[in-house]
Amino acid sequence: MKIATLGEVRKELKTLESDELLELCLKLARYKKENKELLNYLLFEAHDESSFVANIKDEMYEGFENMNTGNLYLAKKTIRKILRLTKKYIKYSGNKQTTIELLIFFCQQLRQRCNIKESKVLVNMYDRQLLIIDKALGSLHEDLQYDYEEALNELRKFRSSIDHF
């Protein structure tokens, strides 16, 4: 089966009536949980990005709170789960500022809640998030860049202190 291009899908959607579009959207939402979550974001949360970010931060905070710090394997597993959920929400938003805020929060929580010096995997995960933040920061307006640069520099200082051990 040949899949239509996005342009072809767009043309076809323009020819449909509003009731038919509604049915297609509902069918997509029923088909897969991720589609329903994206539709939920677009309909109810996209208009208020700051509360969306605050809700995600709360969810991340709870994940870090409930993390089993006694067992490094289970802690890494929980951290990966938190990061996977965070990246899913970042994908829904598509906003660079949201990306930076959530990843900075993730790195701060990781630094505070876990001794990442014990695990090369966690250090590498931390480094990757710093690179993603840095890349997203380059595409923001200069005023916003300055606001986030302080937090990023603090995260970098912590990272450089890890190398000294």
N, C-alpha and C positions, 0 to 999 in steps of 0.2 A: 504494500500500500504506500503510495506516494503522499508525503505530508506537504500541505500547501505552505507557501512562504508567508511571512508576516504581512507583506503587502497584499497578497491575495486574500488573506483572512480579513484584513481591514476593509477591503472593497466589499467583500461579502457581508460583513457586519453592517456597513452603511445601507445596504439594500433591505435589511430586516426591519420589521415593525418593532415598536417598543415592547409589546407583549412577548414577541419571539425572543428579543434580547434578554428580557427578564427570565424567561424559561431557560435559556442557555446559561445564564449566570448561575441560576439555582442548580442546574444540572452539574455544572462545574464544581460548585460548592459541596454538593453531595458526593461527588466522585472521589475527592481527595481532601484530607484534613488541611494540608498546606494551602490549597486553593481557598478553603473556607477562612483560614487565618488571614490570608492576604486580602480577601474580600472584606473581612471584618475591619482590618486596618484601614483600607481605602474608604470604607463607608463611615466608620465611627471614630477613628483616631487620627487620620491624616490631617484633619483641620487643626488639631492641637498637638503639635509635635512635642512641646515641652512636657505635657502631661504623659504622653506616650513614653518619652525618655525616662521620666520619673517612675512610671510603672515598671519599666524594664529594669531600672536600677534596684527597685524594691525586690523584684523577683531574683535578681542576681545576688543581692544581699542575703536573702533567705537561703539561697543555694549555698553560699559560703558559710552561713551560720550553721547549717545542717551537715556540713562536710565532716567526715570522719578524719580528724587530723592525727589520730593514733596510728593509722595504717597508711603508709605513703602510697601504696598501690590504689587503695580505695579513694584517697584524696585526689590523686591524678585523674582517676576515672570521673569523679564528680566535677573537677575543674574542666575537663574536656566537655562534659555535658553542658556546663554553664556557658562555656565559650561557643559551643555549637548552637545553643539557643540564642545567644547574643548575636551571632553572625546571621542567623535566620531573620531576626528582627531588623538588623541593619540592612539586609537585602530588601525587606519589605519597604523600608523607608527610602533608601536610595539617597539620603541626605548626608553630605560629607560631615557636617557639623554633628549630626547624630552619631555617625561612625566614630568620630573623635571622642565625643563625650562618653559613649559607652565603653570604648576600649580603654580610655584613661581610667575610668572607674574600675574596669575589670583588672587592670594592672595594679592599681592601688589596693584593691581587695586581695589580690593574689599575694602582693608584697606583705600586707599586714597579717593575713591569716595563715600563711604557709611559709615554712622555711625553704625557699626555693633553692638555696645553696646546696641542699642535699640531693637534688635531682637535676641531672643534665637535661632531661626532657622538659622540666618546668622552666629552666633557664632558656632553653631554645624557644619554648612557647612564648615566654615573656619577650624575648628578642623579636620574634615575628610580629607580635602585636605592636611593639615600638616602631618597627619598619612600616607597618600599615598606617599607624597614626601619622608618622612623618610624611608619608606619601599623600595622605588625605589632607594634611595641613597645608601642603604646597598649593592646593587648589582652592583654598579659602581666601576671602578678602583679608587684606593686611591687618585691619583692626581686630578681626577675629583670630588671626594667626597669633598676634601678640598675647591675647587672652589665654590661649591654650599652650603657648610656648613655655610658660613658667611651669605648668604641671608636667609637661613633657621633659623639661630639663631636670626636674626633681626625680622623675622615673629613670632618666639616664644616669643621674648621680648614683642612685641605688644600684643600677646595673653595673656601673664601673666599680663599685665597692665589692661586688661579688667576685670579680676577677682577682682581687687582692687576697683571697683566702685560698 
